Amino acid sequence: MALRRRFEQGSDDRVRVIIWRKSSHSAPSGGECVEVARLSFGAVGLRDSKNPTGPAFALPESAARDLLARIKAGEHDLA
């Protein structure tokens, strides 16, 4: 897995490190990749690896697990 780090200012004025991980199954050319991070408030962050400074989603862990299971099952295939 490739790692990318980003520093964020927390609501309590402490700086937190967010470590984004890209799947080893991602194409080396950078195609359609999603990065995932465990967030400090018990959620999972998702973002587009081609736009690391762009928007990111934060989902509760249970919702992220459910989404991953649905993706693996092919429920969100575009083709």
C-alpha positions as CSV (number, residue, x, y, z in Angstrom):
1,M,0.0,0.0,0.0
2,A,1.2,3.5,-0.8
3,L,1.0,5.9,2.1
4,R,0.4,9.6,2.0
5,R,0.2,11.8,5.1
6,R,-1.7,15.0,5.7
7,F,-1.7,17.2,8.8
8,E,-5.0,18.6,10.0
9,Q,-5.8,21.1,12.7
10,G,-8.2,19.5,15.2
11,S,-11.1,21.3,16.9
12,D,-9.0,21.2,20.1
13,D,-6.1,23.0,18.4
14,R,-3.9,19.9,18.3
15,V,-2.4,18.8,15.0
16,R,-3.4,15.3,13.9
17,V,-1.8,13.2,11.3
18,I,-4.0,11.4,8.8
19,I,-2.4,8.6,6.9
20,W,-4.1,7.8,3.6
21,R,-3.6,4.4,2.1
22,K,-4.1,3.4,-1.5
23,S,-4.8,-0.3,-2.3
24,S,-2.0,-2.4,-3.7
25,H,-4.6,-3.5,-6.3
26,S,-4.6,0.0,-7.8
27,A,-3.1,0.4,-11.2
28,P,0.4,1.9,-11.1
29,S,-0.6,4.4,-13.8
30,G,-2.9,6.1,-11.3
31,G,-6.2,5.2,-13.0
32,E,-9.4,5.2,-10.9
33,C,-8.1,4.8,-7.3
34,V,-9.6,5.6,-3.9
35,E,-7.6,6.3,-0.8
36,V,-8.8,5.3,2.7
37,A,-7.8,6.7,6.1
38,R,-8.8,5.9,9.6
39,L,-9.9,9.2,11.2
40,S,-9.5,10.0,14.9
41,F,-13.2,10.3,15.6
42,G,-14.0,6.6,14.7
43,A,-14.8,7.2,11.1
44,V,-13.2,6.2,7.8
45,G,-12.2,8.8,5.2
46,L,-12.4,8.2,1.5
47,R,-11.0,10.4,-1.3
48,D,-9.9,10.4,-4.9
49,S,-6.2,9.6,-5.1
50,K,-5.9,11.8,-8.2
51,N,-7.1,14.8,-6.2
52,P,-5.6,14.5,-2.7
53,T,-6.3,18.1,-1.7
54,G,-9.9,17.9,-2.9
55,P,-13.0,16.8,-1.0
56,A,-13.1,13.7,1.1
57,F,-16.0,11.7,2.5
58,A,-16.1,10.6,6.2
59,L,-18.3,7.6,6.9
60,P,-18.9,5.7,10.2
61,E,-16.9,2.5,10.2
62,S,-20.0,0.3,9.8
63,A,-21.1,2.3,6.7
64,A,-17.6,2.0,5.2
65,R,-17.6,-1.8,5.8
66,D,-21.0,-2.1,4.2
67,L,-20.0,0.0,1.2
68,L,-16.8,-2.1,0.7
69,A,-18.9,-5.3,0.8
70,R,-21.3,-4.0,-1.8
71,I,-18.4,-2.9,-4.0
72,K,-16.8,-6.3,-3.8
73,A,-20.1,-7.9,-4.6
74,G,-20.3,-5.8,-7.8
75,E,-23.3,-3.8,-6.8
76,H,-21.6,-0.5,-7.8
77,D,-20.0,-1.6,-11.1
78,L,-20.4,1.0,-13.8
79,A,-20.3,-1.4,-16.7
